[in-house]
């Protein structure tokens, strides 16, 4: 039987960073069910006490130690949480800041939430997300030349989520454009893409998987039929190969893998860290 363990992500900021780091570690432990609770903005005594109470309540309910991933920059609040909770606490700041201070020979700023502050990176991310949304699924061709990459492929092959992920995580202006039966009949790229071939990156997918995805959208339709999916994929791949556009099969890849592969193969520069 799989065991169950509460996991808390406690942060003086949004908690996004500690969630990413903590979950990366948790994926290494199969056979355990984790109940994940994020406690963000722990930057005053009231919020700290609430976090302590919630963690200790989990101890009583489950009769075992919860796991606490911690990223609170205030040393005093850190110590208090560790001392007053009966949990396994893993402090990311203590693990990495001190060795970095020693190696670099300087003290850290000890400023909370710096990675998510409203600065150039924040506005770069918002600008990239807005661009991706405006240029989703060929909705707009205006300013398309400002895209750093344009994803093409048949409907529902993963273009939209990949474009948004590139914008959100890397600050890359990504557009996406569907290939349709009209393009296949003409045996050429849409006119609006002709001058932008160097920015194109093709996505493809296994026809069976595509049919499953489309069935959820339009059940028992010609659009979702396996035969139609096979035909569209075959035509799209032929067109992309004809135009010498790089192609990535998304069938068995996560969004993270797809985005990272595109950045590497298209030689894009990451704008956010």
C-alpha positions in Angstrom: 0.0 0.0 0.0 1.3 3.5 -0.9 2.1 5.7 2.1 0.8 9.2 2.4 2.8 12.2 3.6 1.9 15.9 3.9 4.4 18.3 2.3 4.5 22.0 3.0 6.1 24.6 0.8 6.7 27.6 3.0 7.9 30.9 1.6 8.1 34.6 2.4 7.3 35.2 -1.3 5.0 33.5 -3.8 6.3 30.0 -3.1 6.8 29.3 -6.8 10.5 28.7 -6.5 10.4 26.5 -3.5 7.5 24.5 -5.1 9.6 23.9 -8.2 12.7 22.8 -6.2 10.7 20.7 -3.7 8.6 18.9 -6.3 11.8 18.1 -8.3 13.0 16.2 -5.3 9.7 14.5 -4.6 9.5 13.1 -8.1 12.4 10.8 -7.1 10.3 9.0 -4.6 7.7 6.7 -6.2 5.2 4.8 -4.0 4.5 7.7 -1.8 1.4 9.9 -2.1 2.2 13.5 -1.2 -0.5 15.9 0.0 1.0 19.3 -1.1 0.2 22.5 0.7 1.8 25.9 -0.2 2.0 28.6 2.4 3.2 31.8 0.7 3.9 35.3 2.0 5.1 34.3 5.5 6.6 37.6 6.3 5.2 38.5 9.7 4.5 36.9 13.0 0.9 36.3 12.4 1.5 34.5 9.2 4.4 32.5 10.7 2.2 31.3 13.6 -0.5 30.3 11.2 2.0 28.2 9.3 3.3 26.6 12.5 -0.2 25.7 13.6 -1.1 24.2 10.3 2.1 22.1 10.1 1.6 20.8 13.7 -2.0 20.0 13.0 -0.9 17.7 10.2 1.4 15.9 12.6 -1.6 15.1 14.9 -3.9 14.1 12.0 -1.4 11.8 10.3 0.7 10.7 13.3 3.9 11.2 11.4 6.3 14.1 10.5 5.3 16.2 7.5 8.0 17.4 5.2 8.6 21.2 5.0 10.4 22.8 2.2 11.4 26.2 3.4 12.5 29.4 1.8 12.2 32.2 4.3 15.2 34.6 4.3 14.7 35.9 7.8 16.9 33.8 10.0 15.0 34.4 13.2 11.6 33.4 11.7 13.4 30.4 10.1 14.7 29.2 13.5 11.3 29.7 15.1 9.5 27.6 12.6 12.0 24.8 12.8 12.0 24.8 16.6 8.2 24.9 17.0 7.2 22.3 14.4 7.6 18.6 14.6 8.6 18.1 10.9 11.4 17.4 8.6 12.4 20.9 7.5 14.6 21.4 4.4 15.8 24.9 4.2 16.9 25.9 0.7 18.4 29.2 1.7 20.5 27.7 4.5 21.6 24.9 2.1 22.8 27.2 -0.7 23.2 30.8 0.5 25.9 30.2 3.1 28.2 28.2 0.8 27.7 30.9 -1.9 28.6 33.7 0.5 31.8 31.9 1.5 32.8 31.2 -2.1 32.0 34.7 -3.4 33.3 36.5 -0.4 30.3 38.7 0.0 27.1 38.6 2.0 23.7 38.0 0.3 21.2 40.8 0.4 18.7 38.7 2.5 15.9 40.3 0.5 12.7 38.3 0.3 11.0 37.5 -3.1 13.7 39.0 -5.3 13.2 36.4 -8.0 9.6 37.6 -8.4 10.0 41.3 -7.9 8.5 43.8 -10.4 11.5 44.5 -12.5 12.7 44.2 -16.1 12.3 40.4 -16.0 8.7 40.8 -14.8 7.7 43.1 -17.7 9.6 40.9 -20.2 7.6 37.9 -19.1 4.3 39.8 -19.3 5.2 41.2 -22.7 6.0 37.7 -24.0 2.8 36.2 -22.6 0.7 39.0 -24.2 2.5 38.4 -27.5 1.8 34.6 -27.4 -1.9 35.2 -26.6 -2.3 37.7 -29.4 -0.6 35.5 -31.9 -2.2 32.2 -30.9 -3.4 29.8 -33.6 -2.8 32.4 -36.4 -5.3 34.9 -34.8 -3.1 37.8 -35.8 -0.4 38.3 -38.4 0.4 41.9 -37.4 3.9 42.1 -35.8 4.5 38.5 -36.5 8.0 39.4 -37.7 8.7 40.3 -34.0 8.3 36.7 -33.0 11.5 34.9 -32.0 10.0 31.5 -33.0 6.8 30.6 -34.8 5.4 27.1 -34.1 3.5 25.4 -36.9 1.6 22.1 -37.1 -1.9 20.7 -37.3 -4.6 21.6 -34.8 -4.1 20.2 -31.2 -0.5 19.1 -31.6 0.7 21.2 -28.7 1.4 24.6 -30.3 -0.5 26.8 -27.8 0.7 25.4 -24.5 4.3 25.3 -25.8 4.1 29.0 -26.9 2.7 30.1 -23.5 5.3 28.0 -21.7 8.1 29.6 -23.7 6.8 33.0 -22.8 6.1 32.3 -19.1 9.3 30.5 -18.3 11.8 31.9 -20.7 10.4 35.3 -21.8 10.5 34.3 -25.4 8.1 35.9 -27.9 6.5 32.7 -29.4 3.7 32.7 -32.0 1.9 29.7 -33.4 0.2 29.1 -36.7 -2.0 26.1 -37.8 -1.5 24.2 -40.9 -4.8 23.5 -42.6 -6.2 21.4 -45.5 -6.0 24.5 -47.7 -2.2 24.7 -47.1 -1.9 21.1 -48.0 -3.9 21.5 -51.2 -1.7 24.4 -52.2 1.5 22.5 -51.3 3.0 25.6 -49.7 3.2 27.6 -46.5 0.6 30.3 -45.8 1.5 33.6 -47.4 2.0 35.3 -44.0 4.8 32.8 -43.2 6.7 32.9 -46.5 9.1 35.5 -45.4 9.5 34.1 -41.9 10.8 30.6 -42.8 13.9 31.1 -40.6 11.7 31.5 -37.5 9.5 28.4 -38.1 9.6 25.3 -36.0 7.3 22.4 -36.7 5.5 20.2 -34.2 4.0 16.8 -35.1 2.3 14.1 -33.1 1.3 10.4 -33.4 -2.1 10.2 -35.2 -3.7 7.9 -32.6 -2.8 10.4 -29.8 -4.0 13.3 -31.9 -7.3 11.5 -32.5 -7.7 10.9 -28.7 -7.1 14.6 -28.0 -9.5 15.7 -30.7 -12.2 13.3 -29.5 -12.3 15.2 -26.2 -13.0 18.4 -28.2 -15.3 17.1 -30.9 -16.4 13.5 -30.3 -17.2 11.3 -33.2 -16.4 14.0 -35.8 -14.5 13.8 -39.0 -12.1 16.3 -37.4 -11.3 13.7 -34.7 -11.3 10.6 -36.8 -8.2 8.5 -36.9 -8.1 8.5 -40.7 -8.3 12.3 -40.9 -5.6 12.7 -38.3 -3.3 10.3 -40.2 -3.9 12.3 -43.4 -3.3 15.7 -41.8 -0.2 14.6 -40.0 1.2 13.0 -43.2 0.5 16.1 -45.2 1.9 18.5 -42.6 5.1 16.5 -42.2 5.5 16.4 -46.0 5.0 20.1 -46.3 7.5 20.9 -43.4 10.1 18.5 -44.9 9.6 20.1 -48.3 10.2 23.6 -46.8 13.2 22.3 -44.7 11.6 23.2 -41.4 12.8 21.4 -38.3 10.2 19.0 -36.8 9.8 17.8 -33.3 7.5 14.9 -32.3 5.5 15.9 -29.2 3.8 12.6 -28.6 5.8 11.4 -25.6 7.3 14.6 -24.5 6.3 17.0 -21.7 5.9 20.7 -22.3 9.2 21.3 -20.5 11.0 18.9 -22.8 9.4 20.4 -25.9 10.3 24.0 -25.0 13.8 23.1 -24.0 14.4 21.2 -27.2 13.1 24.1 -29.3 15.3 26.6 -27.5 18.3 24.4 -28.1 17.7 23.5 -31.7 16.4 26.9 -32.7 19.4 28.6 -30.9 17.1 30.9 -29.0 18.4 33.0 -26.1 16.7 32.6 -22.7 15.6 36.0 -21.3 14.5 34.9 -17.8 16.1 33.0 -15.0 
